[in-house]
Amino acid sequence: MTISPSKVWFDAHSMWVELNDARILGVPLAWFPRLLDATPAQRDAVELSPFGLHWDALDEDISIEGLLAGHGDVTRAGTTAA
């Protein structure tokens, strides 16, 4: 079974991702500077795919595999989670 996102939402400091296996991941928005700086409308424009999340207007792609591994934005030096 492929673990895929079924729902995404945000609060002031976190992104929440519900997976198709009923787990819910909470990750700090600080891990993803493009999302941190985005407007609520831009964040809500997420596209779900079997493997991750995509925001066309923000040029942001986040894999479920990366979230499960605890990775933040690996495209910018110094912003990855340990």
OpenMM code with the backbone's topology and positions (N, CA, C; nanometers):
from openmm import Vec3, app, unit

residues = "MET THR ILE SER PRO SER LYS VAL TRP PHE ASP ALA HIS SER MET TRP VAL GLU LEU ASN ASP ALA ARG ILE LEU GLY VAL PRO LEU ALA TRP PHE PRO ARG LEU LEU ASP ALA THR PRO ALA GLN ARG ASP ALA VAL GLU LEU SER PRO PHE GLY LEU HIS TRP ASP ALA LEU ASP GLU ASP ILE SER ILE GLU GLY LEU LEU ALA GLY HIS GLY ASP VAL THR ARG ALA GLY THR THR ALA ALA".split()
positions = [
    Vec3(0.0843, -0.1193, 0.0000),
    Vec3(0.0000, 0.0000, 0.0000),
    Vec3(0.0877, 0.1241, 0.0000),
    Vec3(0.0582, 0.2163, -0.0870),
    Vec3(0.1280, 0.3434, -0.0907),
    Vec3(0.0671, 0.4364, 0.0135),
    Vec3(0.1538, 0.4957, 0.0951),
    Vec3(0.1060, 0.5935, 0.1932),
    Vec3(0.0928, 0.7260, 0.1201),
    Vec3(-0.0266, 0.7816, 0.1201),
    Vec3(-0.0514, 0.9053, 0.0477),
    Vec3(-0.1321, 1.0022, 0.1346),
    Vec3(-0.1268, 1.1306, 0.1001),
    Vec3(-0.2012, 1.2302, 0.1769),
    Vec3(-0.3494, 1.2281, 0.1405),
    Vec3(-0.4340, 1.2491, 0.2408),
    Vec3(-0.5773, 1.2593, 0.2136),
    Vec3(-0.6327, 1.3966, 0.2496),
    Vec3(-0.5596, 1.4722, 0.3317),
    Vec3(-0.6062, 1.6045, 0.3735),
    Vec3(-0.4868, 1.6842, 0.4250),
    Vec3(-0.4885, 1.8154, 0.4026),
    Vec3(-0.3843, 1.9052, 0.4514),
    Vec3(-0.4504, 2.0280, 0.5103),
    Vec3(-0.4026, 2.0730, 0.6260),
    Vec3(-0.4505, 2.1986, 0.6844),
    Vec3(-0.3390, 2.2618, 0.7644),
    Vec3(-0.3601, 2.3875, 0.8018),
    Vec3(-0.2572, 2.4672, 0.8673),
    Vec3(-0.3128, 2.5353, 0.9907),
    Vec3(-0.2247, 2.5575, 1.0889),
    Vec3(-0.2556, 2.6512, 1.1963),
    Vec3(-0.1456, 2.7579, 1.1910),
    Vec3(-0.1337, 2.8390, 1.2907),
    Vec3(-0.0400, 2.9511, 1.2869),
    Vec3(0.1055, 2.9085, 1.2710),
    Vec3(0.1401, 2.7895, 1.3191),
    Vec3(0.2803, 2.7496, 1.3206),
    Vec3(0.3102, 2.6156, 1.2548),
    Vec3(0.2067, 2.5413, 1.2150),
    Vec3(0.2284, 2.4048, 1.1672),
    Vec3(0.1469, 2.3720, 1.0438),
    Vec3(0.1965, 2.2729, 0.9706),
    Vec3(0.1216, 2.2098, 0.8631),
    Vec3(0.0821, 2.0713, 0.9149),
    Vec3(-0.0418, 2.0340, 0.8924),
    Vec3(-0.0953, 1.9055, 0.9349),
    Vec3(-0.1325, 1.8261, 0.8109),
    Vec3(-0.0886, 1.7018, 0.8053),
    Vec3(-0.1160, 1.6166, 0.6899),
    Vec3(-0.1779, 1.4870, 0.7408),
    Vec3(-0.3008, 1.4610, 0.6979),
    Vec3(-0.3646, 1.3339, 0.7286),
    Vec3(-0.3315, 1.2365, 0.6172),
    Vec3(-0.2867, 1.1178, 0.6552),
    Vec3(-0.2491, 1.0161, 0.5585),
    Vec3(-0.3619, 0.9153, 0.5399),
    Vec3(-0.3564, 0.8430, 0.4295),
    Vec3(-0.4628, 0.7468, 0.4001),
    Vec3(-0.4623, 0.6265, 0.4950),
    Vec3(-0.3623, 0.6151, 0.5819),
    Vec3(-0.3617, 0.5088, 0.6827),
    Vec3(-0.4051, 0.5604, 0.8199),
    Vec3(-0.4645, 0.6800, 0.8236),
    Vec3(-0.5223, 0.7446, 0.9426),
    Vec3(-0.4214, 0.8151, 1.0316),
    Vec3(-0.2926, 0.8112, 0.9992),
    Vec3(-0.1955, 0.8895, 1.0763),
    Vec3(-0.2097, 1.0360, 1.0410),
    Vec3(-0.1749, 1.1218, 1.1367),
    Vec3(-0.1721, 1.2663, 1.1141),
    Vec3(-0.0333, 1.3153, 1.1516),
    Vec3(0.0313, 1.3805, 1.0552),
    Vec3(0.1643, 1.4364, 1.0772),
    Vec3(0.1515, 1.5859, 1.1000),
    Vec3(0.2206, 1.6367, 1.1989),
    Vec3(0.2298, 1.7806, 1.2222),
    Vec3(0.3745, 1.8218, 1.2070),
    Vec3(0.4008, 1.9181, 1.1194),
    Vec3(0.5380, 1.9645, 1.0979),
    Vec3(0.5415, 2.1161, 1.1066),
    Vec3(0.6495, 2.1715, 1.1599),
    Vec3(0.6595, 2.3173, 1.1708),
    Vec3(0.6660, 2.3846, 1.0338),
    Vec3(0.5925, 2.4927, 1.0183),
    Vec3(0.6013, 2.5694, 0.8938),
    Vec3(0.7422, 2.6237, 0.8725),
    Vec3(0.8166, 2.6424, 0.9804),
    Vec3(0.9539, 2.6915, 0.9678),
    Vec3(1.0409, 2.5976, 0.8846),
    Vec3(1.0030, 2.4705, 0.8736),
    Vec3(1.0768, 2.3767, 0.7889),
    Vec3(1.0611, 2.4088, 0.6413),
    Vec3(0.9576, 2.4828, 0.6055),
    Vec3(0.9256, 2.5100, 0.4654),
    Vec3(0.9053, 2.6606, 0.4467),
    Vec3(1.0135, 2.7346, 0.4231),
    Vec3(1.0051, 2.8810, 0.4150),
    Vec3(0.9024, 2.9342, 0.3153),
    Vec3(0.8843, 2.8672, 0.2023),
    Vec3(0.7856, 2.9147, 0.1046),
    Vec3(0.6443, 2.9093, 0.1636),
    Vec3(0.6145, 2.8031, 0.2381),
    Vec3(0.4829, 2.7935, 0.3016),
    Vec3(0.4709, 2.8900, 0.4186),
    Vec3(0.5770, 2.9071, 0.4926),
    Vec3(0.5767, 2.9997, 0.6056),
    Vec3(0.5447, 3.1417, 0.5592),
    Vec3(0.5998, 3.1810, 0.4454),
    Vec3(0.5797, 3.3162, 0.3926),
    Vec3(0.4538, 3.3303, 0.3071),
    Vec3(0.3851, 3.2208, 0.2804),
    Vec3(0.2675, 3.2230, 0.1922),
    Vec3(0.1441, 3.2757, 0.2646),
    Vec3(0.0491, 3.3231, 0.1865),
    Vec3(-0.0801, 3.3637, 0.2418),
    Vec3(-0.1645, 3.2392, 0.2681),
    Vec3(-0.2668, 3.2512, 0.3511),
    Vec3(-0.3559, 3.1362, 0.3711),
    Vec3(-0.4155, 3.0835, 0.2400),
    Vec3(-0.4524, 3.1723, 0.1498),
    Vec3(-0.5082, 3.1291, 0.0217),
    Vec3(-0.4056, 3.0510, -0.0596),
    Vec3(-0.2799, 3.0946, -0.0581),
    Vec3(-0.1751, 3.0227, -0.1299),
    Vec3(-0.1527, 2.8839, -0.0684),
    Vec3(-0.1531, 2.8749, 0.0629),
    Vec3(-0.1356, 2.7454, 0.1298),
    Vec3(-0.2510, 2.6513, 0.0967),
    Vec3(-0.3717, 2.7049, 0.0896),
    Vec3(-0.4896, 2.6230, 0.0624),
    Vec3(-0.4943, 2.5704, -0.0809),
    Vec3(-0.4114, 2.6236, -0.1688),
    Vec3(-0.4101, 2.5820, -0.3093),
    Vec3(-0.3235, 2.4575, -0.3302),
    Vec3(-0.3179, 2.3716, -0.2330),
    Vec3(-0.2369, 2.2500, -0.2393),
    Vec3(-0.3027, 2.1466, -0.3303),
    Vec3(-0.2197, 2.0745, -0.4039),
    Vec3(-0.2653, 1.9622, -0.4852),
    Vec3(-0.2091, 1.8359, -0.4211),
    Vec3(-0.2967, 1.7388, -0.3962),
    Vec3(-0.2551, 1.6119, -0.3384),
    Vec3(-0.2272, 1.5118, -0.4495),
    Vec3(-0.1195, 1.4375, -0.4338),
    Vec3(-0.0884, 1.3297, -0.5277),
    Vec3(-0.0640, 1.2031, -0.4465),
    Vec3(-0.0527, 1.0895, -0.5108),
    Vec3(-0.0282, 0.9663, -0.4359),
    Vec3(0.1022, 0.9702, -0.3536),
    Vec3(0.1952, 1.0559, -0.3913),
    Vec3(0.3253, 1.0566, -0.3250),
    Vec3(0.3553, 1.1833, -0.2466),
    Vec3(0.2710, 1.2871, -0.2560),
    Vec3(0.3044, 1.4088, -0.1841),
    Vec3(0.2107, 1.5244, -0.2078),
    Vec3(0.2665, 1.6422, -0.1828),
    Vec3(0.1926, 1.7677, -0.1872),
    Vec3(0.2603, 1.8627, -0.2851),
    Vec3(0.1797, 1.9405, -0.3567),
    Vec3(0.2344, 2.0331, -0.4561),
    Vec3(0.1582, 2.1644, -0.4515),
    Vec3(0.2340, 2.2743, -0.4539),
    Vec3(0.1783, 2.4095, -0.4640),
    Vec3(0.2386, 2.4717, -0.5888),
    Vec3(0.1616, 2.4782, -0.6951),
    Vec3(0.2115, 2.5294, -0.8228),
    Vec3(0.2591, 2.6734, -0.8112),
    Vec3(0.1768, 2.7606, -0.7540),
    Vec3(0.2107, 2.9029, -0.7468),
    Vec3(0.3320, 2.9300, -0.6576),
    Vec3(0.3588, 2.8409, -0.5627),
    Vec3(0.4715, 2.8597, -0.4710),
    Vec3(0.5962, 2.7826, -0.5139),
    Vec3(0.5837, 2.7016, -0.6204),
    Vec3(0.6933, 2.6163, -0.6661),
    Vec3(0.7439, 2.5294, -0.5509),
    Vec3(0.6512, 2.4661, -0.4799),
    Vec3(0.6844, 2.3833, -0.3636),
    Vec3(0.6292, 2.2431, -0.3821),
    Vec3(0.7142, 2.1450, -0.3605),
    Vec3(0.6766, 2.0040, -0.3639),
    Vec3(0.7298, 1.9385, -0.2370),
    Vec3(0.6442, 1.8637, -0.1694),
    Vec3(0.6824, 1.7955, -0.0464),
    Vec3(0.6397, 1.6498, -0.0586),
    Vec3(0.7344, 1.5601, -0.0422),
    Vec3(0.7014, 1.4185, -0.0514),
    Vec3(0.6582, 1.3653, 0.0849),
    Vec3(0.5685, 1.2706, 0.0833),
    Vec3(0.5272, 1.2046, 0.2068),
    Vec3(0.6456, 1.1271, 0.2637),
    Vec3(0.7235, 1.0652, 0.1788),
    Vec3(0.8431, 0.9941, 0.2239),
    Vec3(0.9357, 1.0867, 0.3023),
    Vec3(0.9557, 1.2076, 0.2517),
    Vec3(1.0403, 1.3052, 0.3204),
    Vec3(0.9826, 1.3484, 0.4543),
    Vec3(0.8509, 1.3715, 0.4578),
    Vec3(0.7879, 1.4089, 0.5842),
    Vec3(0.8024, 1.2980, 0.6872),
    Vec3(0.7798, 1.1739, 0.6460),
    Vec3(0.7923, 1.0617, 0.7381),
    Vec3(0.9355, 1.0451, 0.7879),
    Vec3(1.0325, 1.0850, 0.7071),
    Vec3(1.1734, 1.0771, 0.7460),
    Vec3(1.2166, 1.1978, 0.8291),
    Vec3(1.1275, 1.2971, 0.8441),
    Vec3(1.1606, 1.4153, 0.9234),
    Vec3(1.2376, 1.5214, 0.8489),
    Vec3(1.2269, 1.5215, 0.7166),
    Vec3(1.2997, 1.6192, 0.6355),
    Vec3(1.2167, 1.7447, 0.6128),
    Vec3(1.2835, 1.8578, 0.6211),
    Vec3(1.2225, 1.9847, 0.5845),
    Vec3(1.2578, 2.0180, 0.4410),
    Vec3(1.2620, 2.1455, 0.4090),
    Vec3(1.2931, 2.1925, 0.2739),
    Vec3(1.4394, 2.1642, 0.2432),
    Vec3(1.4638, 2.0642, 0.1602),
    Vec3(1.6011, 2.0267, 0.1270),
    Vec3(1.6556, 2.1040, 0.0073),
    Vec3(1.5798, 2.1982, -0.0464),
    Vec3(1.6275, 2.2762, -0.1603),
    Vec3(1.7047, 2.3999, -0.1160),
    Vec3(1.6970, 2.4328, 0.0126),
    Vec3(1.7685, 2.5498, 0.0643),
    Vec3(1.8634, 2.5044, 0.1746),
    Vec3(1.9867, 2.5427, 0.1620),
    Vec3(2.0873, 2.5024, 0.2618),
    Vec3(2.0499, 2.5537, 0.4000),
    Vec3(2.0672, 2.4682, 0.4980),
    Vec3(2.0458, 2.5100, 0.6361),
    Vec3(1.9031, 2.5037, 0.6845),
    Vec3(1.8084, 2.4561, 0.6025),
    Vec3(1.6701, 2.4529, 0.6471),
    Vec3(1.6163, 2.3122, 0.6653),
    Vec3(1.7047, 2.2125, 0.6581),
    Vec3(1.6571, 2.0771, 0.6752),
    Vec3(1.6489, 2.0404, 0.8219),
    Vec3(1.5568, 1.9552, 0.8530),
    Vec3(1.5437, 1.9084, 0.9912),
    Vec3(1.6459, 1.7985, 1.0164),
    Vec3(1.6945, 1.7916, 1.1356),
    Vec3(1.7932, 1.6867, 1.1696),
    Vec3(1.7233, 1.5586, 1.2057),
] * unit.nanometer
topology = app.Topology()
chain = topology.addChain("A")
for resn in residues:
    res = topology.addResidue(resn, chain)
    for name in ("N", "CA", "C"):
        topology.addAtom(name, app.Element.getBySymbol(name[0]), res)
